[in-house]
Amino acid sequence: MKRGVALLALVGAVAAVVVAAAFTGALGPADATASSHREAPLISEDPTADNTDLYAFVSPDAPDTVTLIANYIPFEDPAGGPNYYRFDPTVQYDIRVDNAGDGQDDVIYRFQFKTSVANGNTFLYNTGPVSSPTDPNLNVKQSYTLTRLVRTSGNSFSKTVLGTNLPVAPPNIGPRSNPTYDPYQAVTDLGQGRKAFAGPRDDPFFVDLGSIFDLGGLRPFNFAHLIPLANEAGQDGVKNYNVHSIAIQVPKTDLLKAPAADGTVGIYADASRPKISVLRGDGTVDAHGPEVQVSRLGNPLVNEVLIPLGQKDYWNASDPKDDAQFLSHYTNPEFAGLVNLLYPSLPDTPTSGRSDLVAVLLTGVPGLNFTGNTKADLLRLNTAIAPAADPSPLGALAGDFQGFPNGRRLGDDVTDIEVRAIACGYGPILAGALGLCNLSPNNAVGDGVDANEDAFLAHFPYVAAPNRGYEHTGHN
């Protein structure tokens, strides 16, 4: 699903209605950046290359910098040993930034991993307690090279290696293997205001997947659904699961064209593999040929909901600059009709002529994060908007324009924003300012999951430490 949800997706694009309306004065959905997994047939069978989430925000404790986080490997069970989840050395993991408004990457941060095994004659991932990524008791270690590429002209890039043999955080196995687990271990200070991180993390997304995938249901509002059930509290479908994060914090100016100190950039993450893989028959694999993009993620709901099944793999292999070829799926979204079917008591959702989706998902919102007329699926961030003193999980829905859809913060409750937009339940700030529909109880609908189960960190990389396998929390 690349974590898109049938209705969450339904709510997805339409969801943006709220925020786009806030900036354009017309009904139009906000950036649909909910989480996503398994959105296309091929990538569903290749989890180590599967983008699950993309976050981009002005760093709250370092407001001259921007933090970019891309997550991979969906639904990691913390107890998944003896070969715990890890980055794939044959995958090229990139975070790409467009600062020219043409849908092409101008700055790339490339993470390339390698794995080493100290003792191949034991089944143990670690041979004793582990306290750091370089602990000699950690039998299986990963490290990475981080490279910054900057477009110089045409398809030419200059390359700067920011670090080599950078440590990857170890898995959080159990009380014997990890008596303590420093949530900041493996954070590397690259100097000049730049930091990097790679390793397992608690999955920061929060959403009731079990209910929403069940024909678009919302547990707290079960009785209002086409098939009524008793109302009940929401259940976080990714609670206690891990993902693998790559993250970088850099000065704003690293992302912008000189001499700009602030501006709007478009961001997406992707994963690529060598074109040819050869199984040697002795348990090893050879990879050859040019890199081929197998997954990408800007606005995650796009591929799983807007793009039809027969084109999903093709979309993953395409570049954002070419997204105009998918335009009809934005203007005439199939899922809009499902909203009308599943929740007949709600106002009818337009099923065609959805220029609102085109504006928010493909070009950015004028006055907030517009990047130009080139249609490209990008998560857009206006770096001039400072971090909110009191961030609201409802972002722009609550008048906090530093939040979603201006980038995406870890605590932004995209699910509820999207659900309320679909239900014509705008917050009083937007309704009062623009005269929009503000129905009760529509302005309070949601999936009943309002926050991540673990608190986020106060400093980079912000994502909470990974859940520990010993507690077997992935099954609870």
Sequence and secondary structure as in RCSB ss.txt:
>XXXX:A:sequence
MKRGVALLALVGAVAAVVVAAAFTGALGPADATASSHREAPLISEDPTADNTDLYAFVSPDAPDTVTLIANYIPF
EDPAGGPNYYRFDPTVQYDIRVDNAGDGQDDVIYRFQFKTSVANGNTFLYNTGPVSSPTDPNLNVKQSYTLTRLV
RTSGNSFSKTVLGTNLPVAPPNIGPRSNPTYDPYQAVTDLGQGRKAFAGPRDDPFFVDLGSIFDLGGLRPFNFAH
LIPLANEAGQDGVKNYNVHSIAIQVPKTDLLKAPAADGTVGIYADASRPKISVLRGDGTVDAHGPEVQVSRLGNP
LVNEVLIPLGQKDYWNASDPKDDAQFLSHYTNPEFAGLVNLLYPSLPDTPTSGRSDLVAVLLTGVPGLNFTGNTK
ADLLRLNTAIAPAADPSPLGALAGDFQGFPNGRRLGDDVTDIEVRAIACGYGPILAGALGLCNLSPNNAVGDGVD
ANEDAFLAHFPYVAAPNRGYEHTGHN
>XXXX:A:secstr
 BT  HHHHHHHHHHTHHHHHHHHSS          B  STTGGG GGG EEEEEEEE TT TTEEEEEEEEEEE
E TT  SS     TT EEEEEEE SSSSS SEEEEEEEEEEES TT S SBSS   STT TTBSEEEEEEEEEEE
EEETTEEEEEEEEEEEE       TTT SS  TTTT EEEETTEEEEEEEEE      HHHHTTTT  GGGGGGS
SS         TTTT EEEEEEEEEEGGGTS TT SS EEEEEEEEEEEEEEEE SSS EEEEEEEEEEEEESST
HIIIIIS GGGHHHHHHS GGGGGGGHHHHHS HHHHHHHHH TTS     S  HHHHIIIII  TTTT   S  
   EEEETTS   SS  TTGGGGT TTSTTSSB TT  HHHHHHHHHTTB  HHHHHHH   B TTGGG   S  
S SS   SSTT S     GGGTGGG 
